[in-house]
Each structure stands twice: as C-alpha cells, then as structure tokens.
Amino acid sequence: MRDETLAVHGGYEADSTRAVAVPIYQTVAHDFVDAAHAGAVFDLEVPGFHYNRINNPTVDVLEKRMAALERGVRAVAVSSGAAAVRMSVRAVTSAGCNIVAAPQLYGATYTYFAHVLADEGVEARFADGDSAAAIAALIDGSTRAVFVESVGNPACNVVDLEAVAAVAHERGVPLIVDNTVATPLYLKPLEHGADVVVHSLTKFVGGHGTTLGGMVIDGGSFPWAEHAGRFPMMCSPEPAFHGVVYAEEFPESPYAVRCRTVGLRNEGATLAPLNAFLLLQGLETLPVRLERHEHNARLVAEHLASHPQVAWASFLGSPDHPHHELARRYLGGHYPSIVTFGAKGGYEASIAFFNRVKLFKRLVNMGDAKSLVAHPASTTHRQLGPADLARVGITPDMVRLSVGLEHVDDLLEDIDQALA
Ligand SMILES: *Cc1c(COP(=O)(O)O)cnc(C)c1O
C-alpha cells in the first residue's frame, strides 16, 4: 500500500483551514531532484507535483478546502462544472452499463446524459421524478451510479438524499450528488449518505461571474471491493495506470485517485492555477455573500408573490413551496437565492419582462454578486421539447432570477418597471 495522502496531494503542506495568502504556481511542470525522485513521483510513491494537468500547489489548496467543507476525503478540481459531472460519471462507467438519474437536472447535464453518454454506450435512465421509489425502480445489475442534484437547477426540487442513498446502497450502487445550488454551507450531502459530491464552482463559490471551475469530492465511504464485479475499474488492474488496483492500493479514496490518474491525466480537463486562485478568493467570502443573497431573495420572492402582474412565484424559502419541508430538513433553515416566476400573460409576458429589465443582467449564470435573469425555455433548455421541459421542471413562462447583492430597493424598482 502506498502513501495515499502524499501521493494524491503532493508534498505541499499548505494550511488548508486558515485564510492564508495562496501563491499562484503559474508553471506547467515542477522540477525533480533527480531521476529516482522523478520516477517515484510518477508512481505516486513519494510526495510531489510533476505536471499541472495532474496536480498543482495552488489548485491543491482549493481541493483541500472544498474537501474540508464537504467533509470529504479527497477532492479533484477540474476546469468546469460540466467537466466535473462528466468525470464523476466516467470514473465508474463503461460501455454496456447504465446510470440512473433524477430528471430535474442542469440543462447541459441533462443533454450530456441523454445524448453524449449514450454515444459512449452508457445508458442514462431518467426516473419518473426524484423520489427514492422512482429511482429504485430503474436500478439493475448493470447500474453503476445514481446521480441527482441536491437542489435542482432550475427546478429547485430538493431531493430526499437519505432515502435515495438507502435504495442505491441496498443495491450496491454509489450516489453522486451535484451540490452546486445548495453549496456546502447549506448542505453537506456526504453527511446524508452520498458517496461523491460534484460542484460547479462557477456559481456561488466563485461568486463574481468571472471564472469557470468544477470539483469532484470523494467521501471515501463506498465499499467498492464489496462490489468488485460491478466496479472492475476499482477492483482489477488499471491498464491506463500501470496496472494499479485502486481499491487495494488506495483504500482511503480509490475513486478520487482514479479521477486524477485517469480522468485528469488522460482526459485533461485541468483547472488553471490562476482560476483556482480566483475561486479561492470567492470561497473566502461565501458565507457573508450567502446571507445577503438569501435576504434579498426572500424580499424579491415576497414582492413577486403579491404583484398583480405575476401569475405565480416560487422560492424554496416560502412555506407554500412544494419542497419547503425537504429544504428545511436538508438545508438547515437556509434557502438558495433562486426565485422563479411566471408573468401574467404566459410566455410572451415573461419574455417581455426579460427584455425590459435594466439592473438584472440577462445572463445564463447563477450565484453571481450581480442579479441575473434567465428564461430557461428559450436559452439553457431550448433544445428540449414541451414534454422534456415538463419533465425537468420547467414551464414555458418560467423566468429564473438569481438574486444578487445589490440594494433590494433597486431590485424591486427594476422588477416593477419591467412588469409595468
Ligand atoms: C452550472 C452548473 C453546472 C455546470 O457548471 P459549469 O461550471 O457551467 O460547467 C452543473 N451543475 C449545475 C447544478 C449547475 O448549476
């Protein structure tokens, strides 16, 4: 057995818990002491960084902090949230198998599962809703993972993670949870039975709409060796990495080590060190930003709910939201600053609102310090027909607001003039 701690994170002993200044290691590769040292670093036998596609000291600090926040064992950073979703699934799939997902998913995740994975011979089975029973019904002997978003984007459904984890584990399958919308400050899926957590750091973590990034965090909890037949990539020699048997040589987090040594090393969706630096700056202010986001979102949601030009408004923090009870249970009494609504007059009226706002930015992003407006049916989810739209929780008239940090009076004034 090798030294996993050092092998995965190299020898850089940055303090990952204090907000110390983090240097940017803007270099492609790191020098070796001599040939023996180089060989040992490549074989993951001694600490050290070798080449930035695989690991980097600045990125390492971000990985350690995200792993700490999610209570995970190891984290692997990648260039975007989409790359994180892909790597999380690729790490356990191969042609002929399937994954089971709740249908309420981020647009690019849905199309990736439905169309791109299929091309690779992996079937994505979308459950009839996000309930544990609906998901359990689709799991069979070829299922390699269950995938859900803890809080769906943009549907804002809250998944009962403990129930879903139970049905996945009963059948010997790991649960992968995209925790982007909730953030680890509101919810830590690994504490509710998830085995792997995925993030788009582009959103609330970065927080300023400047930088793409993603993260895959291994809880280290899934007993791969007990399901060796289902997971040969963890339990038999890996040809892409000189015959390593991950579950034997890296028992603490074979999944994360495989993500790094195959996912990153061979597929190369590496996070740039400068981007890690920018995302680390975002992470430092995440708690204070979330407070203001939530405060503003609540006032915006209340304003919309009582506005004569608004047909419906939806915010997880409202007691009448269908997922409010689950949100209370899983998000510790906090609610993400996503507010959706439909203007009276349907699709056309919602588009008119979208076109008229002045302060809200017409951007397909979320979690930015600036308030953003999106119309999913005509942008992020425009490839989907009416039936698929309904399945992912989007109505044609749905306007999605990501409520930012501006003074709330300015936001309400902008909403009023755009609805007038
Ligand atoms: C944005 C988003 C992604 C994709 O992240 P990128 O950083 O844009 O690639 C994945 N999942 C969710 C829930 C998202 O909101």
The ligand as a Gaussian input file, in Angstrom:
#p B3LYP/6-31G(d) Opt

LIG

0 1
 C      -23.736000      25.450000     -13.909000
 C      -23.996000      24.097000     -13.446000
 C      -23.241000      23.016000     -13.928000
 C      -22.183000      23.190000     -14.986000
 O      -21.148000      24.001000     -14.487000
 P      -20.163000      24.873000     -15.427000
 O      -19.182000      25.396000     -14.457000
 O      -21.011000      25.934000     -16.071000
 O      -19.595000      23.950000     -16.441000
 C      -23.511000      21.758000     -13.430000
 N      -24.470000      21.570000     -12.499000
 C      -25.216000      22.591000     -12.016000
 C      -26.261000      22.307000     -10.989000
 C      -25.004000      23.883000     -12.471000
 O      -25.750000      24.879000     -11.982000

